[in-house]
Amino acid sequence: MNNIHSYPLNDDDYGDEFIVDTYQQNTPSKFPFPNMATRVNKPLNSYIKSSKVVNDVIHGHMEIPNYILEFVDTEQFQRLRDLKQIGTTNFVFPCANHTRFEHSLGVSHLAGKYIEKIKASQPELEITQDELKFVRIAGLCHDLGHGPYSHSFESWVQSTGRKFHHETMSIKMLEWLIDEHGLEYSTDDIKYISNLITGTRQGKERNFIYDIVANHRNSVDVDKFDYLARDSYYLGRSIVCDFTRLMEFSRVIDDEICYCSKEIYNLYELFHTRYSLHKIVYTHKVGKAIEFMISDAFSEADHFLGISDQIEDPREYINLTDSLLKRIETSKEPQLAKSREIIKNIRNRNLYKFVDEILVGSAQKIPDDFAKEIAKEGNGLVPEDIIVHRLKLNYAFKDKDPVQQTHFYTRYDNTKKFQISKEQTSQLIPNQFQEERIRIFCRNKEKFENVQLAFRKILNNYDISPNPSFTASPFKQQPQNE
C-alpha cells in the first residue's frame, strides 16, 4: 500500500523547501521504527522537487510550483531584485526598500489563490489547468518591463518624446525569457499570458479570467491587493481594506467577478487606501523633487550612455536597473560631469525646491507652456528654472467611481448580479472621484521666492486663489551686533 509523505530538504535562497513523493510501507527488523518508510527505486537527491515554499511578510508561506520557478530562476526575473517597488519614495521613507521581485512573487501567489478559489467553489466554470497556470505566470511577469525607479523612468522616457509603456516591455521580456531558456510554451500560450498581463480580453467568453491580474472593468485586481498591502507594511502605515475578504466573498456571475453586497464598503476602502498612498506617499513633494533630479541626470547622460536607445531591445533593456544611478555617480568620463553633479546634490540633500501647489477645478484650464508664462512674469527667470507638475489623483478609474462599475450578489441569492448606488451605501462617499493639482518646483533655490511671487501673480489671471499652506521662506533675521 502506497502512502504520501512530505520530507523537508535543506534551506536555499528561497526558504524552506519541500518535496512530495511516494513511499512503500516496509517494516523489517532492521528499521528502528515499525512504520519507517523506505524510498522506492531512487535515492533522495534524484527526486524532482514539486515546489518550493517562500515565507513572505505579507502572505506568509507561499508555495511556488516548478513551472513558476522556471521563470523565477532566470536573469530576466532576477533583475527585479534591483528595482525598488516605489521608486524615489525610498529617499523620503527609508524603510520602503522592498523591490519588484517580492511584489511579483506576491501577485503570482494571489492570482493562483484567487483562481483556485473560484475553481473550487464553482466547478461548473470548468477552469482548466492551463488557465490556472497561465494566470499565475501573468501575475509573476506583469512587471518585468519596469525600468530604473519604476514609474519615474517611464515618465522620463515619455518626456523625451518616445512612446514607452512598461506593460509592452513586460511582454517583450516575457517572450525573450521563454525563448532564451527553451520553455515549452506555444505562440498562442504566450499571447494568452500577454493578454492576461495587459487585461486585454479576447472574444466574448471567459472574460472573468482577464480581471484577476489587470482588471480594466473596475480596477479590482490582485496586483492592487499586493502592492497596497506590501507598500503599507514597509511604510509603517496601517491598512483598513481587507483584500482576503474580497477574494473569499466573490464569485463569477455572467462571466464577471462579482462581490457579496456586504463587501461594498470594503471596496471603497480599497480605493481610498490607494488614493491616500498616492497623495501622501507616492507623490510626496520631496520624493517628486528627487524624481525630477534623477530625470535631469538621465537626460544629461543620455547622449553619452544612450539610455533611451535601450528601450526597444529587451536584451539591452535588461541592464537598466536602479544601479544606473550608481553607474553615473561613480563614472570618470567628463561627458557625465553634469549628471554626477546632480546626483551629488541628491546625496547632499541639496534638492530642487517645492514652490507652490493649487487645486484646479474642472472649468479651469492651465496652458501647456505655463513655465514660460511664469518665467515671463518673474524677475531674472527662465523657463528652465521652473518645473510644472500636473498631478491627477483618483480612485484608479479616472474621474469615475470604480465601485459603480462593479456588480454584487446577496448571501441569499448568489446567482443574480446587480449594482448598488453610492447613495444606498453611505452619504459620506465623495461625489467627485478625481482631482487635479498643479505643483511648481524650482531647480535653483536662490530663485525660489521669485518663482513663487510670479506664480501667484499669474493665478489672478485664472481666478485661482493660492494655497495659504504654502508660503515663501520666512524672513531671515540678520544677526544683531552686540
C-alpha distance (Angstrom), angle and dihedral (degrees) to the residues before:
residue distance angle dihedral
M1 . . .
N2 3.82 . .
N3 3.80 122.9 .
I4 3.81 130.6 -172.6
H5 3.80 117.9 -125.8
S6 3.79 131.9 178.5
Y7 3.80 116.9 -140.2
P8 3.80 122.8 -170.4
L9 3.79 118.1 -130.5
N10 3.79 129.4 -161.6
D11 3.80 121.4 -63.2
D12 3.77 117.9 -101.3
D13 3.81 137.9 171.8
Y14 3.78 93.5 -58.5
G15 3.79 102.8 47.0
D16 3.77 134.2 -108.8
E17 3.78 112.1 7.0
F18 3.78 127.4 -155.1
I19 3.78 137.3 -175.5
V20 3.77 129.7 -164.9
D21 3.79 117.9 -146.6
T22 3.79 141.3 161.4
Y23 3.80 121.2 -104.1
Q24 3.77 135.6 -178.7
Q25 3.77 123.2 -131.3
N26 3.79 110.6 -110.5
T27 3.79 123.8 173.7
P28 3.82 108.7 173.7
S29 3.79 117.1 149.3
K30 3.80 94.4 -103.9
F31 3.83 90.9 72.3
P32 3.80 114.4 85.6
F33 3.82 93.2 -141.9
P34 3.80 124.4 49.4
N35 3.83 95.0 -132.0
M36 3.81 97.3 42.0
A37 3.83 109.3 146.8
T38 3.79 121.0 -141.7
R39 3.75 125.2 -156.2
V40 3.78 117.9 -109.3
N41 3.81 119.6 -125.0
K42 3.83 99.9 -35.0
P43 3.81 134.4 71.1
L44 3.82 119.2 -117.9
N45 3.80 96.8 -102.3
S46 3.82 93.8 53.4
Y47 3.80 94.6 63.9
I48 3.80 117.8 102.7
K49 3.78 114.0 -120.0
S50 3.79 111.1 -124.2
S51 3.80 95.6 -157.6
K52 3.77 148.1 -20.3
V53 3.77 128.7 -125.6
V54 3.81 121.4 -135.4
N55 3.78 121.2 -166.6
D56 3.80 106.4 -137.2
V57 3.82 125.3 -169.4
I58 3.82 91.1 -134.6
H59 3.80 106.7 34.7
G60 3.79 101.8 24.1
H61 3.79 116.8 -139.8
M62 3.80 109.8 10.0
E63 3.79 117.8 -167.6
I64 3.79 110.8 -143.0
P65 3.81 114.8 -162.6
N66 3.78 122.9 -142.7
Y67 3.80 95.0 -105.1
I68 3.82 88.0 60.1
L69 3.80 92.6 44.9
E70 3.81 88.4 57.2
F71 3.81 86.6 66.7
V72 3.80 96.9 37.1
D73 3.80 94.4 54.9
T74 3.80 94.8 61.7
E75 3.78 133.1 97.0
Q76 3.81 89.9 -119.7
F77 3.80 93.0 60.9
Q78 3.81 97.5 33.5
R79 3.82 86.7 59.0
L80 3.82 86.7 75.1
R81 3.81 88.6 72.5
D82 3.82 86.0 73.1
L83 3.81 96.0 53.1
K84 3.79 117.5 82.1
Q85 3.78 111.4 -137.0
I86 3.80 97.5 -130.5
G87 3.80 100.9 31.8
T88 3.78 117.9 -145.0
T89 3.81 92.5 1.4
N90 3.80 86.5 91.4
F91 3.82 88.5 71.4
V92 3.81 88.3 64.1
F93 3.82 101.4 30.9
P94 3.82 102.0 38.5
C95 3.81 96.2 -170.9
A96 3.81 91.7 60.9
N97 3.80 93.7 92.0
H98 3.79 97.6 132.1
T99 3.79 119.0 126.0
R100 3.78 142.5 -142.7
F101 3.82 87.4 -102.6
E102 3.80 97.8 71.6
H103 3.81 92.0 35.3
S104 3.81 90.5 57.1
L105 3.80 91.4 48.6
G106 3.80 88.3 51.2
V107 3.81 94.2 49.7
S108 3.81 90.5 49.6
H109 3.80 90.2 50.0
L110 3.81 93.3 49.8
A111 3.81 92.4 44.6
G112 3.80 89.1 54.1
K113 3.80 93.4 46.7
Y114 3.78 92.3 47.6
I115 3.78 98.3 50.8
E116 3.81 91.8 41.2
K117 3.80 89.2 53.3
I118 3.82 90.4 51.5
K119 3.80 91.1 46.9
A120 3.81 92.6 50.7
S121 3.81 95.8 45.7
Q122 3.80 96.4 40.3
P123 3.81 109.4 33.9
E124 3.80 89.5 163.7
L125 3.81 88.4 75.4
E126 3.82 88.0 67.9
I127 3.79 94.7 -145.6
T128 3.80 107.4 -165.7
Q129 3.79 129.6 -136.1
D130 3.79 89.3 -114.4
E131 3.79 90.6 56.2
L132 3.80 90.3 49.9
K133 3.76 90.0 49.4
F134 3.80 98.1 44.7
V135 3.82 94.0 48.4
R136 3.81 90.1 55.2
I137 3.81 92.0 47.4
A138 3.81 90.7 49.6
G139 3.81 90.4 51.5
L140 3.79 89.9 49.7
C141 3.80 96.8 48.1
H142 3.81 102.0 35.7
D143 3.83 93.2 103.7
L144 3.81 100.5 40.0
G145 3.81 89.4 111.0
H146 3.79 99.7 58.6
G147 3.79 116.9 119.9
P148 3.83 135.2 -152.2
Y149 3.80 110.1 -37.0
S150 3.81 89.3 2.1
H151 3.82 114.1 -118.0
S152 3.80 90.8 16.6
F153 3.80 90.1 67.2
E154 3.79 92.2 47.6
S155 3.81 90.3 53.7
W156 3.81 91.1 47.5
V157 3.81 93.8 51.7
Q158 3.80 91.2 49.1
S159 3.81 89.5 50.1
T160 3.82 88.1 61.0
G161 3.79 89.7 60.5
R162 3.79 95.9 -105.0
K163 3.78 124.1 125.8
F164 3.79 112.2 -120.5
H165 3.79 134.8 157.1
H166 3.77 122.2 173.9
E167 3.83 91.6 -138.9
T168 3.80 90.0 62.1
M169 3.79 90.8 49.9
S170 3.82 90.1 47.1
I171 3.80 88.4 60.6
K172 3.82 92.0 47.6
M173 3.81 90.3 50.1
L174 3.81 90.4 47.6
E175 3.80 92.5 52.0
W176 3.80 91.4 48.1
L177 3.81 92.4 46.5
I178 3.80 92.7 52.8
D179 3.80 92.6 46.2
E180 3.82 95.2 43.0
H181 3.80 94.5 52.1
G182 3.78 97.8 36.5
L183 3.80 95.4 -120.5
E184 3.78 113.1 175.5
Y185 3.77 104.8 -115.3
S186 3.78 124.6 130.1
T187 3.79 125.9 -133.0
D188 3.82 88.9 -103.4
D189 3.82 90.5 51.2
I190 3.81 92.0 52.4
K191 3.80 91.7 47.5
Y192 3.80 90.7 50.5
I193 3.83 92.6 49.8
S194 3.81 89.7 46.7
N195 3.79 91.1 53.2
L196 3.80 89.9 50.0
I197 3.82 88.8 53.5
T198 3.81 93.3 51.1
G199 3.81 95.6 35.3
T200 3.80 90.5 -123.2
R201 3.79 108.6 157.0
Q202 3.79 120.0 -140.4
G203 3.78 118.4 -154.6
K204 3.79 126.6 -20.2
E205 3.79 100.5 -74.7
R206 3.80 135.6 76.9
N207 3.78 92.0 13.2
F208 3.81 90.6 148.9
I209 3.81 89.5 76.8
Y210 3.82 90.2 63.0
D211 3.81 89.8 57.1
I212 3.80 95.4 64.9
V213 3.83 103.0 74.0
A214 3.84 104.1 17.8
N215 3.79 111.6 13.9
H216 3.80 113.3 -166.8
R217 3.79 91.9 169.9
N218 3.82 95.2 72.6
S219 3.83 106.0 -20.9
V220 3.83 94.8 -110.9
D221 3.81 104.6 135.2
V222 3.80 143.3 134.5
D223 3.81 92.9 -103.2
K224 3.80 88.0 65.0
F225 3.82 92.1 42.3
D226 3.79 91.4 57.4
Y227 3.80 102.5 41.2
L228 3.80 94.7 45.6
A229 3.79 91.5 51.5
R230 3.81 95.2 39.6
D231 3.79 97.0 44.8
S232 3.81 91.4 46.6
Y233 3.81 90.8 51.2
Y234 3.81 94.5 52.4
L235 3.80 92.1 41.3
G236 3.79 90.4 53.9
R237 3.80 91.5 -120.4
S238 3.78 125.4 137.7
I239 3.80 118.6 -123.1
V240 3.79 122.3 -145.4
C241 3.80 102.7 -172.1
D242 3.81 115.9 86.5
F243 3.80 110.4 -146.5
T244 3.82 92.3 179.7
R245 3.81 88.7 65.3
L246 3.79 90.9 49.4
M247 3.79 89.8 55.0
E248 3.79 93.5 44.3
F249 3.81 96.5 46.6
S250 3.79 98.1 48.7
R251 3.77 136.2 93.7
V252 3.79 139.5 170.9
I253 3.80 115.9 -97.5
D254 3.81 120.5 173.4
D255 3.80 91.8 -10.2
E256 3.82 93.4 -53.5
I257 3.79 132.1 104.2
C258 3.80 105.8 -117.5
Y259 3.80 130.3 -175.8
C260 3.76 134.9 -137.0
S261 3.80 109.2 -94.7
K262 3.80 92.5 -120.5
E263 3.83 88.8 64.9
I264 3.80 95.7 63.7
Y265 3.79 94.9 101.1
N266 3.81 89.5 46.1
L267 3.80 86.6 59.3
Y268 3.80 91.7 51.5
E269 3.81 88.3 50.1
L270 3.82 88.9 52.9
F271 3.79 92.7 56.2
H272 3.79 94.3 40.0
T273 3.82 88.8 53.4
R274 3.78 88.9 53.2
Y275 3.80 91.4 48.8
S276 3.81 92.0 48.7
L277 3.80 93.4 50.1
H278 3.80 91.4 49.6
K279 3.79 93.0 47.3
I280 3.81 99.0 43.0
V281 3.81 104.0 26.6
Y282 3.79 118.6 13.7
T283 3.82 93.9 45.7
H284 3.81 97.4 34.7
K285 3.79 106.4 154.3
V286 3.83 94.2 -123.8
G287 3.80 91.6 46.8
K288 3.80 89.5 50.7
A289 3.81 91.5 48.0
I290 3.81 89.3 55.1
E291 3.80 90.0 45.7
F292 3.82 89.7 55.6
M293 3.81 89.9 48.8
I294 3.80 92.3 51.4
S295 3.81 89.2 48.1
D296 3.81 89.6 52.9
A297 3.80 90.2 48.3
F298 3.82 89.8 52.5
S299 3.81 90.7 48.0
E300 3.80 92.1 51.9
A301 3.82 91.2 47.6
D302 3.79 97.2 42.1
H303 3.79 96.5 85.3
F304 3.81 90.4 55.8
L305 3.81 103.4 33.3
G306 3.80 96.8 34.1
I307 3.80 92.0 -135.9
S308 3.80 95.3 162.4
D309 3.81 90.4 48.6
Q310 3.82 90.2 63.7
I311 3.80 97.0 63.5
E312 3.80 97.0 85.7
D313 3.79 103.2 55.1
P314 3.83 116.2 55.2
R315 3.82 89.3 -153.5
E316 3.80 88.1 65.9
Y317 3.78 96.8 32.0
I318 3.80 91.4 60.5
N319 3.81 88.7 74.2
L320 3.80 93.2 59.2
T321 3.81 106.7 95.3
D322 3.80 136.2 131.2
S323 3.81 85.8 -76.7
L324 3.81 87.7 77.5
L325 3.80 87.9 83.5
K326 3.81 91.2 56.0
R327 3.81 90.5 44.9
I328 3.81 89.1 59.1
E329 3.80 95.0 39.4
T330 3.81 94.2 54.0
S331 3.80 95.6 40.9
K332 3.79 123.9 116.9
E333 3.79 99.2 -161.4
P334 3.82 113.6 118.1
Q335 3.82 89.4 -140.1
L336 3.83 88.3 69.7
A337 3.80 96.7 48.6
K338 3.81 95.0 107.3
S339 3.79 92.0 48.4
R340 3.80 91.0 48.5
E341 3.81 90.3 52.0
I342 3.81 91.6 53.0
I343 3.80 91.7 49.9
K344 3.80 90.7 47.0
N345 3.80 88.2 55.2
I346 3.79 89.3 52.9
R347 3.81 90.3 52.3
N348 3.81 90.9 48.3
R349 3.81 91.3 46.1
N350 3.77 91.2 -118.8
L351 3.78 91.5 143.1
Y352 3.77 138.0 172.7
K353 3.79 107.9 -86.6
F354 3.78 123.6 -113.3
V355 3.81 106.2 -133.9
D356 3.80 112.3 177.2
E357 3.79 145.9 -27.8
I358 3.79 134.9 -152.5
L359 3.79 136.6 -177.5
V360 3.79 111.7 -123.3
G361 3.80 121.4 -147.3
S362 3.78 121.7 -136.9
A363 3.82 90.6 -107.6
Q364 3.80 94.4 50.2
K365 3.80 115.6 90.7
I366 3.80 121.1 -161.7
P367 3.84 113.5 -162.4
D368 3.79 122.0 -119.7
D369 3.81 91.8 -121.3
F370 3.80 93.0 55.2
A371 3.82 92.3 131.8
K372 3.83 89.9 59.7
E373 3.79 90.4 49.7
I374 3.81 91.6 52.3
A375 3.80 92.5 46.4
K376 3.81 91.4 50.0
E377 3.80 90.9 52.5
G378 3.81 94.4 45.8
N379 3.77 132.9 77.9
G380 3.81 115.4 -105.8
L381 3.81 93.9 -10.2
V382 3.79 130.9 139.1
P383 3.83 124.9 -168.0
E384 3.81 90.5 -110.6
D385 3.82 89.1 66.0
I386 3.80 90.7 63.2
I387 3.81 133.4 68.0
V388 3.79 117.3 -165.9
H389 3.79 111.1 -159.6
R390 3.79 116.0 -164.2
L391 3.76 107.3 -159.3
K392 3.80 126.6 -171.9
L393 3.79 118.4 -170.4
N394 3.78 120.9 -171.8
Y395 3.79 147.7 140.0
A396 3.83 92.6 -80.6
F397 3.82 92.8 -90.5
K398 3.81 101.7 80.4
D399 3.80 109.4 -116.8
K400 3.80 95.0 -18.9
D401 3.80 131.7 94.8
P402 3.84 105.1 -111.3
V403 3.81 92.4 -158.7
Q404 3.79 88.6 61.8
Q405 3.81 87.3 60.1
T406 3.82 89.3 56.1
H407 3.79 129.4 88.5
F408 3.79 128.1 -144.5
Y409 3.79 141.5 -163.6
T410 3.80 133.2 -158.2
R411 3.78 130.2 -117.4
Y412 3.79 88.0 -116.7
D413 3.79 97.3 52.2
N414 3.79 118.0 23.1
T415 3.81 94.7 170.6
K416 3.80 99.1 74.1
K417 3.79 126.9 63.1
F418 3.79 128.0 -152.8
Q419 3.80 141.5 163.2
I420 3.80 127.3 -110.9
S421 3.80 119.3 -148.5
K422 3.78 118.0 -132.4
E423 3.82 88.5 -121.6
Q424 3.79 87.7 63.8
T425 3.79 90.3 50.1
S426 3.79 106.5 47.3
Q427 3.79 140.3 -29.6
L428 3.81 89.7 -134.9
I429 3.80 96.6 65.0
P430 3.84 109.5 110.4
N431 3.78 122.4 -103.0
Q432 3.80 92.2 -148.2
F433 3.79 122.4 54.7
Q434 3.78 103.7 -172.5
E435 3.78 134.3 48.8
E436 3.77 129.2 -171.8
R437 3.78 123.2 -147.3
I438 3.77 131.8 -172.9
R439 3.78 114.4 -148.6
I440 3.77 125.5 -171.6
F441 3.82 123.4 -152.9
C442 3.78 129.0 -178.6
R443 3.81 124.3 -145.8
N444 3.80 92.4 -158.2
K445 3.80 115.6 55.5
E446 3.77 91.5 -159.8
K447 3.81 89.9 64.8
F448 3.79 95.3 46.8
E449 3.80 98.0 107.8
N450 3.81 92.6 43.9
V451 3.80 90.3 52.9
Q452 3.79 92.7 49.2
L453 3.80 92.9 47.1
A454 3.82 91.6 50.2
F455 3.79 92.3 45.6
R456 3.80 92.9 52.0
K457 3.79 92.0 48.5
I458 3.79 90.0 54.3
L459 3.81 92.2 49.6
N460 3.79 88.2 69.4
N461 3.81 88.4 64.3
Y462 3.81 89.5 59.0
D463 3.81 96.1 41.4
I464 3.81 91.1 -117.2
S465 3.78 123.3 141.4
P466 3.83 117.7 -139.4
N467 3.76 119.9 -114.5
P468 3.83 107.8 -99.3
S469 3.81 90.1 -149.2
F470 3.80 91.7 71.0
T471 3.76 117.9 60.9
A472 3.77 136.2 155.6
S473 3.77 118.6 -84.8
P474 3.81 111.9 -71.6
F475 3.79 117.3 -100.3
K476 3.76 109.6 -81.8
Q477 3.77 108.8 -133.5
Q478 3.75 115.7 -133.9
P479 3.81 114.5 -122.4
Q480 3.77 109.9 -98.4
N481 3.78 119.5 -121.3
E482 3.75 112.6 -117.1
